[in-house]
Amino acid sequence: MDIFEFAMKMELDGNKYYESKAAITKEKNLKEILLTLAEEEMNHFNFFKKMKNGKTDTSLKEFNSSTQTLNKIKNIFVEMSQDDENKNVGESDIEIWKEALKIEEKAESFYREKAEAETDTQKKKLLILIAEEEQRHVHMVENVLYYLKFPESFAESAQFNNFQSLEGR
């Protein structure tokens, strides 16, 4: 299996994971974040499908960075931090997001490793772009986990302020 087929499978698996967990998540904001991440995984799938078909120039021009997604999720976090009703989540919610973190960390690591080994400059650039997007996903998921563990203090935390600035770690 070549890198693009493997990446496409990995992205589809991520999409299925997020959609399946969104279907069982009761908290509306967490459900919306899961569905947003599922959509991102499909965008990545399509990105790699174009690359596999030799359309690296098109892939680069059409690459949809996470800026819009980050802004959407930032708004969800603001809403969550101001909503007193949804601060009681269960351990099953935390487990969903711990697994999501593993998925995103694995994807980031995989794309960075493949970029390092790539000799084609254009493909290398695209793999680095997708790795950076996966890194932003890692950051989003870390913020969800922090919120789930410390909902009362999340809005005042350095974690939230870093998220608000889009700087990440």
C-alpha positions in Angstrom: 0.0 0.0 0.0 1.5 3.4 -1.0 1.6 6.4 1.3 -1.5 8.0 -0.2 -3.6 4.9 0.1 -2.5 4.5 3.7 -3.1 8.2 4.4 -6.6 8.0 2.8 -7.5 4.9 4.9 -6.2 6.6 8.0 -8.3 9.7 7.3 -11.4 7.6 6.6 -10.8 5.7 9.9 -10.6 9.1 11.7 -13.8 10.3 10.1 -15.7 7.1 11.1 -14.4 7.4 14.7 -15.5 11.0 15.1 -18.9 10.4 13.5 -19.5 7.3 15.6 -18.6 9.1 18.8 -20.7 12.2 17.8 -23.7 9.9 17.5 -23.4 8.8 21.2 -22.3 12.1 22.7 -25.1 13.9 24.5 -23.4 17.3 25.1 -24.2 19.4 22.0 -21.0 21.4 21.9 -18.8 18.3 22.2 -20.9 16.7 19.5 -20.4 19.7 17.2 -16.6 19.6 17.7 -16.6 15.8 16.9 -18.6 16.4 13.7 -16.2 19.3 12.8 -13.3 17.0 13.2 -15.0 14.3 11.1 -15.5 16.8 8.3 -11.8 17.8 8.6 -10.8 14.1 8.2 -12.9 13.9 4.9 -11.2 17.1 3.7 -7.9 15.4 4.3 -9.1 12.2 2.5 -10.0 14.3 -0.5 -6.6 16.1 -0.3 -4.7 12.8 -0.4 -7.0 11.4 -3.2 -5.9 14.4 -5.4 -2.3 13.9 -4.5 -2.6 10.1 -5.3 -4.0 11.1 -8.7 -1.0 13.3 -9.4 -2.7 16.6 -8.8 -0.2 18.0 -6.3 -0.5 21.5 -7.7 -4.3 21.4 -7.3 -4.0 20.0 -3.8 -1.7 22.8 -2.7 -4.0 25.5 -4.2 -7.1 24.0 -2.7 -5.6 23.1 0.6 -8.1 24.2 3.2 -6.2 25.1 6.4 -7.8 24.8 9.8 -8.1 28.6 10.3 -11.8 28.5 9.7 -12.2 25.4 11.7 -10.1 26.8 14.6 -12.3 29.9 14.6 -15.5 27.8 14.7 -14.1 25.6 17.5 -12.9 28.7 19.4 -16.5 30.0 19.4 -17.7 26.6 20.7 -15.2 26.8 23.5 -16.4 30.3 24.4 -19.9 29.0 24.5 -18.9 26.0 26.6 -17.0 28.1 29.1 -20.0 30.3 29.7 -22.5 27.5 29.9 -23.1 26.3 33.4 -25.4 23.5 32.5 -23.0 21.3 30.5 -20.2 21.0 33.0 -21.1 17.5 34.1 -19.6 15.1 31.6 -18.8 11.5 32.2 -15.7 9.4 32.1 -16.9 8.0 28.8 -16.6 11.5 27.3 -13.1 11.8 28.5 -12.2 8.4 27.1 -13.5 9.5 23.7 -11.2 12.5 23.7 -8.2 10.6 25.0 -8.6 8.2 22.0 -9.0 11.2 19.7 -5.8 12.6 21.0 -4.0 9.4 20.1 -5.5 9.4 16.6 -4.3 13.0 16.0 -0.9 12.5 17.5 -0.4 9.3 15.4 -1.5 11.2 12.2 0.8 14.1 12.9 3.8 11.9 13.6 3.1 9.8 10.4 2.9 12.8 8.1 6.1 14.3 9.6 7.9 11.1 9.2 6.8 10.7 5.6 7.6 14.4 4.8 11.1 13.8 6.2 11.6 10.8 3.8 10.0 12.5 0.8 12.4 13.6 -2.0 9.8 15.4 -4.1 9.8 19.0 -2.9 6.1 19.6 -3.7 4.9 16.4 -2.0 7.2 17.2 1.0 5.6 20.6 1.3 2.1 19.1 1.2 2.9 16.5 3.8 4.3 19.2 6.1 1.1 21.2 5.7 -1.1 18.3 6.6 1.2 17.5 9.6 0.8 21.1 10.8 -2.9 20.8 10.4 -2.9 17.6 12.4 -0.8 19.4 15.1 -3.6 22.0 15.3 -6.1 19.1 15.8 -3.9 17.8 18.6 -4.1 21.2 20.2 -7.9 21.3 19.8 -8.3 17.9 21.4 -5.9 18.8 24.2 -8.1 21.8 24.9 -11.3 19.6 25.0 -9.6 17.3 27.5 -8.5 20.2 29.6 -12.1 21.5 29.6 -13.5 18.2 30.5 -11.2 17.8 33.4 -11.4 21.4 34.6 -14.6 22.9 33.3 -15.0 25.5 36.1 -11.6 27.1 35.5 -11.2 26.6 31.8 -12.1 30.1 30.7 -9.5 31.7 33.0 -6.8 29.2 32.2 -3.6 29.8 30.2 -4.6 26.8 28.1 -7.7 28.7 27.0 -5.8 31.9 26.4 -3.3 30.0 24.2 -6.2 28.5 22.3 -7.8 31.9 21.9 -4.5 33.2 20.4 -4.4 30.3 17.9 -0.7 29.8 18.9 -1.2 26.3 20.2 1.3 24.9 22.6 
